[in-house]
Every structure is written in structure tokens, then in C-alpha cells.
């Protein structure tokens, strides 16, 4: 997951990978309502954030939250990485 995020990118994530992303990116917690629009979003689909969603989709969540299009670029185990496709 970490290799999918380029150095210096703006990233929004949950607590699972936040500390691991900090050395390589500008990281924001997804629970903060005033975050800038990120370049990438990294999701742990087993996080409590998704407990009510039977089909969690990080790209859909990010698109709805930020009003710009995101697409999933990596999915492995319980994680997804999505990137912004519109400026």
C-alpha cells in the first residue's frame, strides 16, 4: 500500500496506516471535515468506519466527500488505494 503513494503526495487515510505514511507524504486523518482535497486516499476496509457499509468503496467515498472523481488503483487484503483523477 505504501509503495502506491508517491513521495510528497497529499494523502487522506484512517488511523491504520497514518503513522506509516507520514514519512513520505502530507497526511490527513479522514475524520477531519476540513481536510484539503488529497491526491490519494488509503483505506483499511476492516476499519470501524465501514462497519455499516456492506460494500465499502473508498473511491466512491472520496468522490462523494470531496466532489472530485477518484478511482481505485490498488486493492489488496483489506486495503484500497484510490487516486484523484480530476483536478
Buried (B, 14 or more C-beta within 10 A) or exposed (E): BEEBBEEEBBBBBBEBBBEBBEEBBBBBEBEEEEBEBBBBBBBBBEBEBBEEEEEBBBBBBBBEBBEEBBEBBBBEEEBBBBBBEEE
